[in-house]
């Protein structure tokens, strides 16, 4: 074991360099945690997807609507327990920057198909009975200071009102999801409200159903059910493509590009940059301590002990910066989650993220320290002391 | 039997493609309790000889037997252990660790022993008092004069009670007064504590403090002068 006081004293010998390198490490690790948390948030829906839910969409594109008549037909397919219409509404509150997801759905089926949606304020029954009632996620309610009973006017972008007014909703209940596949920022409302407005000309927009959410019967084979549904509409008028909820979520994420890969690449780049910075610091430190290496060896300290001294310096420096970064990431989780709100719902610094960050920090410490450590280890006493006869 | 026995020791260095024979078939005996000054012109091989005897470097050929052990046959870790136990070094440039206090510098060799922390502290304090720096133990090397630094280095060399103290130009970087203090200390170590001392020096006044002066020239033994 190298003299520990020597490890710390040498680290703190150049205080400015130590502080700057440590802060760089802290910021890099903080960024890594944030980026990793964004990836986790993006993939949360995929991971938490229910196994008994299928999504039926147009084979052409998610943006091509399906005929209303498909619903009852899908319901007759063997292995299907329930079918719910589901339309992306695409509106906003007051200003386009106040964007969050809204969905029109068959409200009487929502609770059974999505048991993870738990009402935490208000009543389901109230949501079910009033045509203009809506169910709002806790994050959105908190963001706009909404309460049960409040009116919540939404401007339709995809489905504008023909007279230019807003769609009026009344908040019947506020929900919180128990799983990550449903975020806490969404607004759900009655499909009939949208349907009737379109039929009466009160609103305009694409006709038909965006997707059908299918709940399969217990014990049903999802693959077979999907094949049956796809086969049912093979001859048109609109061919469909059935997927599991997990596949649908993954496809949805990939529609905005391979964000997880992109974000992970940025994180990787940041880590390589910081590895080079740590390596540079350790190379300078090792050069400054060459004579000390010679002295310690002359006094009888073994090659391994002297080498470990430099490796421990590197690890101590990286762990200091890394732990600071991890503390920053944990400390900022709540404000970050609030800030990212409806854009990245489900932002969470998981234990997995923290473990990854810790392992990366140890890896950087090892890689930055191993070169100088091996050099010190193999250096002869005479060379280190720069004394020749 | 002599404490240090060198037989047919050869050491060569290669520089710029040229092989230099720094020590050439050197035979030398040194007695326990002796105080030897190694003198000679630059390149005569005196520092190389000191490094070989201290186990800091390895001979190409020959035998180096110290206290009955052939250190030329020892390998890395074994040689490091031997150094820690048997040899104390005093260098021209003091070579104290700059981030440690005087006391911590002196304690360093004791980290390789089984002594407890309090025992190490006690030993280091005693060594510092012996060199007259008991009141400077919390000072860093940068807060000490050159003479004081070298006295700390001597305290470090003797704290583990080695049988052999090797000093390479210990007064080379010091003014006369500081040099005299250091030499007085080395002499005290030799006479009072029976440490065998081998000192490389260019300074005749320093060499006069030794009991024996060994003159070297071109890697070979010159004359041996017995002073006391």
Interface residues (C-beta under 8 A of the other chain):
Chain A: X3 X5 X6 X9 X10 X12 X13 X291 X292 X294 X295 X296 X297 X298 X299 X300 X301 X302 X303 X380 X381 X382 X385 X387 X388 X389
Chain B: X11 X13 X22 X43 X45 X46 X47 X48 X49 X50 X51 X54 X56 X57 X76 X77 X80 X81 X82 X83 X84 X85 X89 X91 X95 X96 X97 X98 X99 X100 X104 X108 X109 X111 X112 X156 X168
